[in-house]
Amino acid sequence: MLRRRVGLLYPIGVMPQRFPYRQFGSERSASTVLFMSMTLALALSGCALPSSGPSAKQVIEQRKTETHTNYAMVDVNDAVLSYAATRPRESLVNRFGSGPRTTDLRIAVGDIVGVNLWEAPPGSLFGGTMMSSGLQQSSGGSTTIPPQTVSGDRTIAVPYAGRISVAGRTPSEVEHQIAAALEGKAVQPQALVTIQRSTANSVTVTGEVASGARISLTGAGERVLDAIASSGGIRAAASESIIRLTRNGVTARIPFDVLIENPAENIRLRSGDLITVVREPRTILVLGAAGRNAEIPFEASRISMADALAKAAGLNDNRADANGVFVLRYELASVARRFLPAGSPLINSGEYVPVVYRFAMKNTSTLLAMQRFEMQPRDVIYIANASGAEWQKVMAIFQGVASPALSATSIGINAAAVGR
């Protein structure tokens, strides 16, 4: 049989156990559970508090240890911007020069050469007509020699002149040489020499083009874009294409969109040049308390810090430290030494210097400077969490731990109250 007591059923002869919360009192038990929950939450937060990276204070403190300087810390201001504006840019004209306009190319072994010969009347060596009497009436004329390949001994054959050495000479030089060889054999002989096809006087275009090819040069003085256009143009987007020009073992590179924007970079080509078009997307990384963490493509020849932050949806209002916005970059030593102290150990560490640029976003002048701070490929923008965000995480952990305990406490108190 069962007995009923305050709405509860239990077997006859078995007394119900007092609910444990009664011996402490409901208020005391609730405060005890609350204290234990907070202690547990703080312990958990101290062991493994979630974080997207170092705080602004940690970035500053980690710059230097007792024995080593890890990176240079630079606050962005007008002086830094003026130094950064003088950074050397990738350039073809600075490396190779614009190049002279060549009107004559030099003949090489393997080239196909055409020769035309003339003489003045009454010359008969290269022209004339037969009369009915069988006599030849000379009125002067011309002769076209069939195109011929420059042989391995660097010569071509010219009637009445023999073998003429042409390799390494320009067409105009060969013309004078042939005319001199025909003196005394023809009346005022003249010659016209043309390079009809040349393997040596050509450039090679390869890579991300519609059709890789070997382009023959002419006396017009072809330029880089002329060769790329002759190959069908580039296949990738202009903002993702890099042009590499190799000449005599030296290579220089330039973004394709910069080549288009700056006509001076469209230099004249020389025999043996190699043009390689490479698809190389230029991007920057945005990490930390941004509106979104992402890899941001340039999509233009230049992009500023303001542009990059806008593409990343700005700072996260709930997490970001406005004075903890950094750009991490391996800066050229030639640029870094302009704004680093003369005795800095990083200046002589190599061609590139690790530099962390800091932006104080609460300063209006910094917001203006962001429009002039030009981003470089592979830059990393890091936005640190504000100190208040860390407390929000602690409270979130406390709420996650305390809510079940407080719910159990409330259930126990209600059950104790019912059992009284």
C-alpha positions as semicolon CSV with decimal commas, in nm:
position;residue;x (nm);y (nm);z (nm)
1;M;0,000;0,000;0,000
2;L;0,106;0,358;-0,060
3;R;0,063;0,661;0,158
4;R;0,008;1,011;0,027
5;R;0,190;1,304;0,184
6;V;0,166;1,649;0,035
7;G;0,086;1,509;-0,302
8;L;0,366;1,246;-0,290
9;L;0,318;0,869;-0,283
10;Y;0,551;0,633;-0,095
11;P;0,527;0,277;0,044
12;I;0,374;0,224;0,391
13;G;0,646;0,182;0,653
14;V;0,903;0,370;0,449
15;M;0,955;0,728;0,559
16;P;1,058;0,969;0,286
17;Q;1,410;1,114;0,300
18;R;1,433;1,484;0,361
19;F;1,546;1,672;0,052
20;P;1,907;1,778;0,113
21;Y;1,842;2,143;0,034
22;R;1,627;2,181;0,342
23;Q;1,915;2,144;0,581
24;F;2,094;2,444;0,425
25;G;1,799;2,661;0,345
26;S;1,700;2,758;-0,006
27;E;1,889;3,090;-0,015
28;R;2,207;2,944;0,127
29;S;2,202;2,650;-0,113
30;A;2,145;2,878;-0,415
31;S;2,432;3,105;-0,318
32;T;2,656;2,804;-0,263
33;V;2,579;2,666;-0,610
34;L;2,629;3,010;-0,761
35;F;2,969;3,045;-0,595
36;M;3,079;2,701;-0,709
37;S;2,960;2,771;-1,064
38;M;3,152;3,097;-1,084
39;T;3,464;2,931;-0,948
40;L;3,435;2,657;-1,206
41;A;3,373;2,907;-1,488
42;L;3,675;3,116;-1,392
43;A;3,890;2,804;-1,372
44;L;3,778;2,695;-1,716
45;S;3,833;3,042;-1,863
46;G;4,183;3,054;-1,722
47;C;4,268;2,718;-1,872
48;A;4,130;2,752;-2,224
49;L;3,967;3,084;-2,303
50;P;3,885;3,095;-2,677
51;S;4,075;3,360;-2,872
52;S;4,134;3,443;-3,239
53;G;4,489;3,563;-3,169
54;P;4,701;3,782;-2,943
55;S;4,565;4,098;-2,790
56;A;4,703;4,438;-2,885
57;K;4,908;4,439;-2,565
58;Q;5,054;4,098;-2,645
59;V;5,148;4,205;-2,997
60;I;5,343;4,495;-2,850
61;E;5,504;4,289;-2,574
62;Q;5,605;4,003;-2,804
63;R;5,797;4,239;-3,030
64;K;6,115;4,189;-2,831
65;T;6,252;3,932;-2,590
66;E;6,559;3,962;-2,370
67;T;6,786;3,823;-2,639
68;H;6,608;3,877;-2,970
69;T;6,399;4,132;-3,161
70;N;6,123;3,949;-3,342
71;Y;5,985;4,234;-3,552
72;A;5,972;4,610;-3,576
73;M;5,666;4,794;-3,446
74;V;5,577;5,108;-3,643
75;D;5,290;5,346;-3,575
76;V;5,150;5,468;-3,906
77;N;5,183;5,845;-3,950
78;D;5,260;6,092;-4,228
79;A;5,634;6,026;-4,206
80;V;5,589;5,653;-4,252
81;L;5,353;5,712;-4,543
82;S;5,604;5,937;-4,716
83;Y;5,876;5,672;-4,680
84;A;5,649;5,394;-4,802
85;A;5,556;5,600;-5,107
86;T;5,919;5,588;-5,223
87;R;5,937;5,209;-5,216
88;P;6,087;5,068;-5,536
89;R;5,827;4,923;-5,766
90;E;5,856;4,628;-5,999
91;S;5,960;4,775;-6,332
92;L;6,081;4,662;-6,672
93;V;6,210;5,000;-6,784
94;N;6,420;5,043;-6,469
95;R;6,583;4,704;-6,522
96;F;6,633;4,698;-6,900
97;G;6,573;5,051;-7,023
98;S;6,324;5,151;-7,291
99;G;6,551;5,026;-7,569
100;P;6,650;5,206;-7,892
101;R;6,432;5,175;-8,199
102;T;6,625;4,935;-8,418
103;T;6,582;4,986;-8,794
104;D;6,814;4,704;-8,895
105;L;6,842;4,361;-8,742
106;R;7,153;4,151;-8,768
107;I;7,146;3,842;-8,984
108;A;7,213;3,509;-8,813
109;V;7,285;3,152;-8,921
110;G;6,959;2,984;-9,016
111;D;6,783;3,303;-9,125
112;I;6,610;3,308;-9,463
113;V;6,739;3,600;-9,668
114;G;6,618;3,748;-9,998
115;V;6,839;3,948;-10,236
116;N;6,743;4,176;-10,528
117;L;7,011;4,307;-10,768
118;W;7,002;4,604;-11,008
119;E;7,232;4,768;-11,258
120;A;7,208;5,090;-11,459
121;P;7,164;5,102;-11,840
122;P;7,320;4,992;-12,066
123;G;7,421;4,717;-11,827
124;S;7,351;4,362;-11,940
125;L;7,463;4,151;-11,647
126;F;7,120;4,138;-11,481
127;G;6,886;4,236;-11,764
128;G;6,841;4,281;-12,139
129;T;6,625;4,187;-12,439
130;M;6,707;3,993;-12,755
131;M;6,658;4,162;-13,097
132;S;6,554;3,980;-13,414
133;S;6,912;3,997;-13,535
134;G;7,014;3,791;-13,235
135;L;7,193;4,080;-13,070
136;Q;7,115;4,166;-12,705
137;Q;6,988;4,514;-12,648
138;S;7,071;4,618;-12,297
139;S;6,854;4,863;-12,118
140;G;6,952;4,776;-11,765
141;G;6,747;4,547;-11,536
142;S;6,715;4,362;-11,213
143;T;6,742;4,009;-11,082
144;T;6,569;3,849;-10,785
145;I;6,770;3,575;-10,618
146;P;6,549;3,303;-10,464
147;P;6,534;3,316;-10,084
148;Q;6,814;3,116;-9,927
149;T;6,911;3,009;-9,578
150;V;7,229;3,142;-9,423
151;S;7,455;2,838;-9,411
152;G;7,669;2,717;-9,128
153;D;7,973;2,895;-9,273
154;R;7,777;3,223;-9,224
155;T;7,748;3,295;-9,598
156;I;7,498;3,315;-9,887
157;A;7,558;3,280;-10,262
158;V;7,525;3,582;-10,495
159;P;7,565;3,539;-10,873
160;Y;7,889;3,689;-11,007
161;A;7,989;3,784;-10,651
162;G;8,042;3,437;-10,503
163;R;7,991;3,352;-10,136
164;I;7,918;3,656;-9,923
165;S;7,962;3,648;-9,544
166;V;7,644;3,787;-9,393
167;A;7,604;3,645;-9,040
168;G;7,645;3,912;-8,776
169;R;7,590;4,195;-9,022
170;T;7,288;4,413;-9,081
171;P;7,104;4,400;-9,416
172;S;7,237;4,744;-9,512
173;E;7,593;4,632;-9,446
174;V;7,542;4,325;-9,666
175;E;7,398;4,544;-9,942
176;H;7,716;4,752;-9,955
177;Q;7,926;4,436;-9,944
178;I;7,743;4,284;-10,245
179;A;7,761;4,607;-10,445
180;A;8,134;4,626;-10,384
181;A;8,180;4,265;-10,499
182;L;7,998;4,341;-10,828
183;E;8,201;4,651;-10,914
184;G;8,357;4,609;-11,257
185;K;8,113;4,333;-11,346
186;A;7,790;4,532;-11,352
187;V;7,708;4,895;-11,429
188;Q;7,653;5,081;-11,103
189;P;7,531;4,769;-10,922
190;Q;7,290;4,801;-10,631
191;A;7,145;4,541;-10,394
192;L;6,848;4,511;-10,161
193;V;6,872;4,253;-9,881
194;T;6,572;4,154;-9,668
195;I;6,532;3,910;-9,380
196;Q;6,223;3,714;-9,471
197;R;6,221;3,487;-9,170
198;S;6,450;3,478;-8,872
199;T;6,486;3,236;-8,584
200;A;6,752;3,438;-8,408
201;N;6,571;3,773;-8,446
202;S;6,265;3,664;-8,255
203;V;6,116;3,651;-7,908
204;T;5,935;3,366;-7,738
205;V;5,600;3,414;-7,567
206;T;5,473;3,140;-7,337
207;G;5,265;3,080;-7,027
208;E;4,907;3,196;-6,975
209;V;4,852;3,321;-7,331
210;A;4,600;3,204;-7,586
211;S;4,871;3,055;-7,808
212;G;5,238;3,044;-7,719
213;A;5,453;3,134;-8,015
214;R;5,787;3,256;-8,142
215;I;5,742;3,608;-8,278
216;S;5,980;3,740;-8,545
217;L;6,103;4,093;-8,490
218;T;6,103;4,357;-8,759
219;G;6,259;4,698;-8,796
220;A;5,947;4,856;-8,647
221;G;6,073;4,790;-8,294
222;E;5,811;4,559;-8,142
223;R;5,720;4,606;-7,776
224;V;5,607;4,371;-7,500
225;L;5,237;4,419;-7,561
226;D;5,289;4,366;-7,936
227;A;5,432;4,021;-7,872
228;I;5,156;3,930;-7,626
229;A;4,890;4,045;-7,872
230;S;5,052;3,836;-8,148
231;S;5,013;3,535;-7,918
232;G;4,640;3,589;-7,880
233;G;4,648;3,784;-7,553
234;I;4,638;3,668;-7,192
235;R;4,395;3,404;-7,063
236;A;4,362;3,514;-6,699
237;A;4,225;3,841;-6,564
238;A;4,451;4,142;-6,595
239;S;4,469;4,183;-6,215
240;E;4,587;3,821;-6,179
241;S;4,849;3,817;-6,457
242;I;5,220;3,880;-6,407
243;I;5,455;3,949;-6,699
244;R;5,809;3,814;-6,666
245;L;6,071;3,930;-6,914
246;T;6,399;3,738;-6,928
247;R;6,692;3,891;-7,116
248;N;7,051;3,766;-7,109
249;G;6,983;3,562;-6,795
250;V;6,821;3,852;-6,606
251;T;6,451;3,843;-6,521
252;A;6,220;4,128;-6,426
253;R;5,849;4,111;-6,358
254;I;5,555;4,347;-6,357
255;P;5,178;4,310;-6,308
256;F;4,993;4,318;-6,636
257;D;4,755;4,594;-6,530
258;V;5,051;4,813;-6,430
259;L;5,205;4,748;-6,772
260;I;4,884;4,873;-6,933
261;E;4,850;5,179;-6,710
262;N;5,211;5,292;-6,756
263;P;5,312;5,315;-7,126
264;A;5,677;5,363;-7,031
265;E;5,686;5,003;-6,906
266;N;5,594;4,874;-7,252
267;I;5,958;4,856;-7,358
268;R;6,099;4,746;-7,694
269;L;6,205;4,387;-7,730
270;R;6,539;4,245;-7,832
271;S;6,634;3,924;-8,005
272;G;6,624;3,627;-7,771
273;D;6,386;3,781;-7,516
274;L;6,156;3,542;-7,332
275;I;5,814;3,665;-7,220
276;T;5,631;3,446;-6,970
277;V;5,277;3,525;-6,860
278;V;5,202;3,381;-6,515
279;R;4,867;3,366;-6,340
280;E;4,942;3,486;-5,989
281;P;4,643;3,622;-5,797
282;R;4,750;3,906;-5,568
283;T;4,572;3,878;-5,235
284;I;4,588;3,988;-4,872
285;L;4,463;3,805;-4,563
286;V;4,229;3,954;-4,302
287;L;4,227;3,780;-3,963
288;G;4,095;3,847;-3,614
289;A;3,802;4,064;-3,511
290;A;3,702;4,175;-3,860
291;G;3,354;4,174;-4,006
292;R;3,465;3,863;-4,193
293;N;3,795;3,676;-4,211
294;A;3,883;3,630;-4,574
295;E;4,145;3,628;-4,847
296;I;4,090;3,957;-5,030
297;P;4,189;3,976;-5,400
298;F;4,331;4,304;-5,531
299;E;4,104;4,328;-5,838
300;A;4,301;4,641;-5,928
301;S;4,659;4,750;-5,971
302;R;4,658;4,912;-5,626
303;I;4,451;4,872;-5,310
304;S;4,468;5,084;-4,994
305;M;4,426;4,981;-4,632
306;A;4,085;5,150;-4,631
307;D;3,980;4,946;-4,935
308;A;4,096;4,622;-4,776
309;L;3,906;4,681;-4,450
310;A;3,593;4,777;-4,641
311;K;3,612;4,450;-4,838
312;A;3,639;4,266;-4,504
313;A;3,321;4,436;-4,374
314;G;3,516;4,661;-4,137
315;L;3,574;4,595;-3,767
316;N;3,347;4,373;-3,559
317;D;3,171;4,611;-3,317
318;N;3,130;4,340;-3,052
319;R;3,494;4,224;-3,047
320;A;3,740;4,457;-3,216
321;D;3,994;4,679;-3,043
322;A;3,998;4,997;-3,252
323;N;4,355;5,069;-3,137
324;G;4,468;4,714;-3,215
325;V;4,462;4,707;-3,597
326;F;4,789;4,579;-3,745
327;V;4,939;4,508;-4,087
328;L;5,206;4,237;-4,084
329;R;5,454;4,258;-4,370
330;Y;5,802;4,153;-4,471
331;E;5,918;4,499;-4,577
332;L;6,205;4,573;-4,812
333;A;6,515;4,661;-4,611
334;S;6,572;4,966;-4,833
335;V;6,232;5,099;-4,720
336;A;6,247;4,986;-4,356
337;R;6,577;5,156;-4,283
338;R;6,415;5,490;-4,364
339;F;6,193;5,484;-4,056
340;L;6,365;5,237;-3,821
341;P;6,628;5,354;-3,571
342;A;6,982;5,344;-3,707
343;G;7,089;5,089;-3,446
344;S;6,802;4,849;-3,504
345;P;6,934;4,490;-3,536
346;L;6,666;4,414;-3,795
347;I;6,805;4,647;-4,061
348;N;7,095;4,417;-4,147
349;S;6,898;4,095;-4,108
350;G;6,854;4,047;-4,483
351;E;6,674;4,179;-4,788
352;Y;6,340;4,178;-4,605
353;V;6,260;4,304;-4,254
354;P;5,957;4,182;-4,051
355;V;5,751;4,491;-3,973
356;V;5,419;4,529;-3,791
357;Y;5,237;4,852;-3,878
358;R;4,991;4,968;-3,611
359;F;4,680;5,173;-3,685
360;A;4,505;5,363;-3,403
361;M;4,158;5,368;-3,551
362;K;4,018;5,600;-3,284
363;N;4,238;5,874;-3,427
364;T;4,073;6,051;-3,720
365;S;4,407;6,128;-3,885
366;T;4,474;5,755;-3,895
367;L;4,151;5,703;-4,087
368;L;4,277;5,955;-4,342
369;A;4,617;5,786;-4,356
370;M;4,454;5,452;-4,434
371;Q;4,354;5,588;-4,774
372;R;4,719;5,649;-4,860
373;F;4,865;5,331;-4,712
374;E;4,914;5,101;-5,009
375;M;4,878;4,729;-4,945
376;Q;5,124;4,479;-5,087
377;P;5,058;4,120;-5,199
378;R;5,068;3,867;-4,913
379;D;5,010;4,133;-4,644
380;V;4,820;4,018;-4,335
381;I;4,571;4,248;-4,160
382;Y;4,516;4,141;-3,799
383;I;4,253;4,300;-3,572
384;A;4,293;4,223;-3,202
385;N;4,005;4,159;-2,963
386;A;3,914;4,430;-2,714
387;S;3,964;4,352;-2,344
388;G;3,587;4,372;-2,289
389;A;3,539;4,091;-2,539
390;E;3,742;3,861;-2,315
391;W;3,510;3,932;-2,023
392;Q;3,215;3,859;-2,246
393;K;3,365;3,517;-2,311
394;V;3,412;3,460;-1,937
395;M;3,052;3,551;-1,871
396;A;2,938;3,325;-2,156
397;I;3,131;3,037;-2,003
398;F;2,986;3,119;-1,660
399;Q;2,637;3,124;-1,802
400;G;2,691;2,791;-1,973
401;V;2,816;2,632;-1,650
402;A;2,586;2,805;-1,403
403;S;2,256;2,774;-1,587
404;P;2,219;2,394;-1,539
405;A;2,328;2,420;-1,175
406;L;2,089;2,704;-1,101
407;S;1,809;2,516;-1,272
408;A;1,881;2,211;-1,057
409;T;1,891;2,433;-0,749
410;S;1,557;2,585;-0,834
411;I;1,404;2,242;-0,888
412;G;1,544;2,124;-0,555
413;I;1,415;2,426;-0,369
414;N;1,068;2,383;-0,515
415;A;1,071;2,014;-0,428
416;A;1,183;2,092;-0,072
417;A;0,911;2,347;-0,036
418;V;0,655;2,094;-0,147
419;G;0,787;1,835;0,100
420;R;0,755;2,060;0,406
